[in-house]
Amino acid sequence: MSKLQKIFTVFALFITFIAAPAWAISKDDAKAKGLIGERTNGYLGVVVSQPSNDLTALVAKINKKRQSVYTQGAQKAGVERSVFEIRMGQRLQDRTPKGQYIQLPNGKWRKK
């Protein structure tokens, strides 16, 4: 491999790693495309059967943040986190726009 080819290869890898976050999908885009939806327990769920790694990572990241917020909210309200999660799940599903997915109590997904 010539020196020029090595430089080009390194440059291409660098650009790939820098640009990768720009290709990642946002929560709002994923919800609008029907890839994810609001579960009954206050957390996001994946609607599609074969999610991308980016989508799975996005849902996990958001759910981890939600769990932290729910823990704090439950402590302030003096209730168990599970109670707080269910209340938030109801609110989030109520606020979900028409055309996006919510999870039913039986675990199935329905477009609102």
N, C-alpha and C positions, 0 to 999 in steps of 0.2 A: 504494500500500500504506500503510495507516495505521500510526501509531507502535505501536499495540498489536499489529498483525499482525507487524511487524518484530521486536518483542520476543519474541513467541511463536515465530517462525521461528528466531531466534537461540537461544532456550532449547531448542527441539526438536533443533536440530543439536548443541548442547552435550550434551544427554542422550544422543543417539545415539553420540557419540564416547566418552563416559564409559562407557556400558553395553556398547559393542561387545566389549571383552575378555570380558565375562561370557557372551557368546554363543559364544565360541570353544570348540572341542572339545578335550578333554584327550587325551593319548596313550592312557591306559587306556580311556577311552570309545571312542575310534576303533578300538582293537584289539578291544574287546568287541563292537562293532557290525560287525566284519568289513571295515572301511574300509582298514586298514593291517595289515601283518604283518611278521614277521622274515624278512629275506633271508639267504641262505647266507653272505654276505660281512660279516655283523655290523652291517648297517645296516637301517633301516626301509625298507619299500617300500609303495607305494600299491597296494591290491588292486583298487579300483573303477576303472572305465574313465573316468569323468568326475568327478574330485575337485574339491571346492570350493577356492577360493583359501586359505581358512583351513587346510584339511587339508594342502595342498601346502606352505604356509609352516611348519606344525607339523613335518612330516617333515623339511624342509630344516634347520630349527633344531636338531632333535634329532640329526640326522646330522652336523651341523657340530660339535656338542659331542662326539659319539662319536668323530669323526675325531681331535679334539684328544686325547682320553683314550687312544685307540689308539696315537697317535704316541708319547705319553709312555710307555705300557706297553711298546711295542716297543723303545724305546730302553733302558729299564730291563732288559728281558729279553735284549737283544742280538740281536734278530731283525728282519727286515724287517716293516714295518707290514702288508703284505699277508698275511703268515703269522699275525700277531696278529689281524687282521680275521677270517680264516677260523676260527681257534680260538674267537673270541668269537661268531661266527655260530653255530657248533655248540652252544656253551653256551646262548646265548639261545634257540635253537630248542628245545633240550632242556627249557628252563625254561618255554617257552610253554604256557599252560594249554590244556586240551582245549577245543575249540570255537573257538579263534583260528587265524589263518592263518600258515602258514610257506611259504617259497618252496622248491621242490624244485631240485635241481641243474640240471634242464632249463629252469628259469625259470618254470615253472607254479606257481600257488598251490594249496595244499591245506589244507583245514580239519583241524586236528590232532584 
